């Protein structure tokens, strides 16, 4: 964990998932924390993610 915090190693997505299981948080929570977001910033991010997911899904339906 210390190596990750100091930027010495880059975890794979599967490793991030494993870490989140241990920490009992969703991977998006960990990513929001990594970007230094507070609750207000996280709300803004989630709104953006919802909009982008809808756009991707709409594109797949076409």
mmCIF file of the C-alpha atoms, coordinates in Angstrom:
data_MODEL
# 
_entry.id   MODEL 
# 
loop_
_atom_site.group_PDB 
_atom_site.id 
_atom_site.type_symbol 
_atom_site.label_atom_id 
_atom_site.label_alt_id 
_atom_site.label_comp_id 
_atom_site.label_asym_id 
_atom_site.label_entity_id 
_atom_site.label_seq_id 
_atom_site.pdbx_PDB_ins_code 
_atom_site.Cartn_x 
_atom_site.Cartn_y 
_atom_site.Cartn_z 
_atom_site.occupancy 
_atom_site.B_iso_or_equiv 
_atom_site.pdbx_formal_charge 
_atom_site.auth_seq_id 
_atom_site.auth_comp_id 
_atom_site.auth_asym_id 
_atom_site.auth_atom_id 
_atom_site.pdbx_PDB_model_num 
ATOM 1  C CA . UNK A 1 1  ? 0.000   0.000  0.000   1.00 0.00 ? 1  UNK A CA 1 
ATOM 2  C CA . UNK A 1 2  ? 2.847   2.363  0.830   1.00 0.00 ? 2  UNK A CA 1 
ATOM 3  C CA . UNK A 1 3  ? 4.364   1.865  -2.649  1.00 0.00 ? 3  UNK A CA 1 
ATOM 4  C CA . UNK A 1 4  ? 1.032   2.793  -4.220  1.00 0.00 ? 4  UNK A CA 1 
ATOM 5  C CA . UNK A 1 5  ? 0.656   5.886  -2.065  1.00 0.00 ? 5  UNK A CA 1 
ATOM 6  C CA . UNK A 1 6  ? 4.149   7.073  -3.001  1.00 0.00 ? 6  UNK A CA 1 
ATOM 7  C CA . UNK A 1 7  ? 3.517   6.455  -6.701  1.00 0.00 ? 7  UNK A CA 1 
ATOM 8  C CA . UNK A 1 8  ? 6.169   3.754  -6.961  1.00 0.00 ? 8  UNK A CA 1 
ATOM 9  C CA . UNK A 1 9  ? 3.737   1.181  -8.334  1.00 0.00 ? 9  UNK A CA 1 
ATOM 10 C CA . UNK A 1 10 ? 0.653   1.308  -10.537 1.00 0.00 ? 10 UNK A CA 1 
ATOM 11 C CA . UNK A 1 11 ? -2.049  -1.210 -9.638  1.00 0.00 ? 11 UNK A CA 1 
ATOM 12 C CA . UNK A 1 12 ? -4.045  -3.122 -12.239 1.00 0.00 ? 12 UNK A CA 1 
ATOM 13 C CA . UNK A 1 13 ? -7.826  -2.766 -12.233 1.00 0.00 ? 13 UNK A CA 1 
ATOM 14 C CA . UNK A 1 14 ? -8.120  -6.206 -10.668 1.00 0.00 ? 14 UNK A CA 1 
ATOM 15 C CA . UNK A 1 15 ? -5.736  -5.145 -7.877  1.00 0.00 ? 15 UNK A CA 1 
ATOM 16 C CA . UNK A 1 16 ? -7.761  -1.968 -7.304  1.00 0.00 ? 16 UNK A CA 1 
ATOM 17 C CA . UNK A 1 17 ? -10.856 -4.159 -7.037  1.00 0.00 ? 17 UNK A CA 1 
ATOM 18 C CA . UNK A 1 18 ? -9.104  -6.396 -4.480  1.00 0.00 ? 18 UNK A CA 1 
ATOM 19 C CA . UNK A 1 19 ? -7.987  -3.378 -2.446  1.00 0.00 ? 19 UNK A CA 1 
ATOM 20 C CA . UNK A 1 20 ? -11.517 -1.989 -2.449  1.00 0.00 ? 20 UNK A CA 1 
ATOM 21 C CA . UNK A 1 21 ? -12.904 -5.286 -1.191  1.00 0.00 ? 21 UNK A CA 1 
ATOM 22 C CA . UNK A 1 22 ? -10.488 -5.162 1.737   1.00 0.00 ? 22 UNK A CA 1 
ATOM 23 C CA . UNK A 1 23 ? -11.297 -1.502 2.376   1.00 0.00 ? 23 UNK A CA 1 
ATOM 24 C CA . UNK A 1 24 ? -15.023 -2.198 1.940   1.00 0.00 ? 24 UNK A CA 1 
ATOM 25 C CA . UNK A 1 25 ? -15.505 0.670  -0.518  1.00 0.00 ? 25 UNK A CA 1 
ATOM 26 C CA . UNK A 1 26 ? -16.603 0.805  -4.146  1.00 0.00 ? 26 UNK A CA 1 
ATOM 27 C CA . UNK A 1 27 ? -13.762 1.292  -6.659  1.00 0.00 ? 27 UNK A CA 1 
ATOM 28 C CA . UNK A 1 28 ? -15.291 4.619  -7.733  1.00 0.00 ? 28 UNK A CA 1 
ATOM 29 C CA . UNK A 1 29 ? -14.943 5.828  -4.149  1.00 0.00 ? 29 UNK A CA 1 
ATOM 30 C CA . UNK A 1 30 ? -11.238 5.052  -4.206  1.00 0.00 ? 30 UNK A CA 1 
ATOM 31 C CA . UNK A 1 31 ? -10.821 6.808  -7.555  1.00 0.00 ? 31 UNK A CA 1 
ATOM 32 C CA . UNK A 1 32 ? -12.681 9.877  -6.293  1.00 0.00 ? 32 UNK A CA 1 
ATOM 33 C CA . UNK A 1 33 ? -10.351 9.981  -3.303  1.00 0.00 ? 33 UNK A CA 1 
ATOM 34 C CA . UNK A 1 34 ? -7.331  9.589  -5.597  1.00 0.00 ? 34 UNK A CA 1 
ATOM 35 C CA . UNK A 1 35 ? -8.496  12.674 -7.495  1.00 0.00 ? 35 UNK A CA 1 
ATOM 36 C CA . UNK A 1 36 ? -8.811  14.561 -4.222  1.00 0.00 ? 36 UNK A CA 1 
ATOM 37 C CA . UNK A 1 37 ? -12.566 15.013 -4.484  1.00 0.00 ? 37 UNK A CA 1 
ATOM 38 C CA . UNK A 1 38 ? -14.728 15.948 -1.548  1.00 0.00 ? 38 UNK A CA 1 
ATOM 39 C CA . UNK A 1 39 ? -18.435 15.077 -1.354  1.00 0.00 ? 39 UNK A CA 1 
ATOM 40 C CA . UNK A 1 40 ? -19.421 18.069 -3.516  1.00 0.00 ? 40 UNK A CA 1 
ATOM 41 C CA . UNK A 1 41 ? -16.818 17.199 -6.157  1.00 0.00 ? 41 UNK A CA 1 
ATOM 42 C CA . UNK A 1 42 ? -17.930 13.581 -6.061  1.00 0.00 ? 42 UNK A CA 1 
ATOM 43 C CA . UNK A 1 43 ? -21.535 14.642 -6.710  1.00 0.00 ? 43 UNK A CA 1 
ATOM 44 C CA . UNK A 1 44 ? -20.377 16.614 -9.739  1.00 0.00 ? 44 UNK A CA 1 
ATOM 45 C CA . UNK A 1 45 ? -18.349 13.642 -10.966 1.00 0.00 ? 45 UNK A CA 1 
ATOM 46 C CA . UNK A 1 46 ? -21.263 11.226 -10.555 1.00 0.00 ? 46 UNK A CA 1 
ATOM 47 C CA . UNK A 1 47 ? -23.526 13.561 -12.531 1.00 0.00 ? 47 UNK A CA 1 
ATOM 48 C CA . UNK A 1 48 ? -20.947 13.620 -15.326 1.00 0.00 ? 48 UNK A CA 1 
ATOM 49 C CA . UNK A 1 49 ? -20.569 9.831  -15.248 1.00 0.00 ? 49 UNK A CA 1 
ATOM 50 C CA . UNK A 1 50 ? -24.345 9.373  -15.471 1.00 0.00 ? 50 UNK A CA 1 
ATOM 51 C CA . UNK A 1 51 ? -24.490 11.703 -18.480 1.00 0.00 ? 51 UNK A CA 1 
ATOM 52 C CA . UNK A 1 52 ? -21.573 9.947  -20.218 1.00 0.00 ? 52 UNK A CA 1 
ATOM 53 C CA . UNK A 1 53 ? -23.008 6.473  -19.532 1.00 0.00 ? 53 UNK A CA 1 
ATOM 54 C CA . UNK A 1 54 ? -26.323 7.529  -21.047 1.00 0.00 ? 54 UNK A CA 1 
ATOM 55 C CA . UNK A 1 55 ? -24.550 8.917  -24.117 1.00 0.00 ? 55 UNK A CA 1 
ATOM 56 C CA . UNK A 1 56 ? -22.558 5.712  -24.606 1.00 0.00 ? 56 UNK A CA 1 
ATOM 57 C CA . UNK A 1 57 ? -25.671 3.572  -24.191 1.00 0.00 ? 57 UNK A CA 1 
ATOM 58 C CA . UNK A 1 58 ? -27.617 5.771  -26.628 1.00 0.00 ? 58 UNK A CA 1 
ATOM 59 C CA . UNK A 1 59 ? -24.808 5.346  -29.150 1.00 0.00 ? 59 UNK A CA 1 
ATOM 60 C CA . UNK A 1 60 ? -24.968 1.570  -28.790 1.00 0.00 ? 60 UNK A CA 1 
ATOM 61 C CA . UNK A 1 61 ? -28.713 1.549  -29.380 1.00 0.00 ? 61 UNK A CA 1 
ATOM 62 C CA . UNK A 1 62 ? -28.366 3.381  -32.703 1.00 0.00 ? 62 UNK A CA 1 
# 
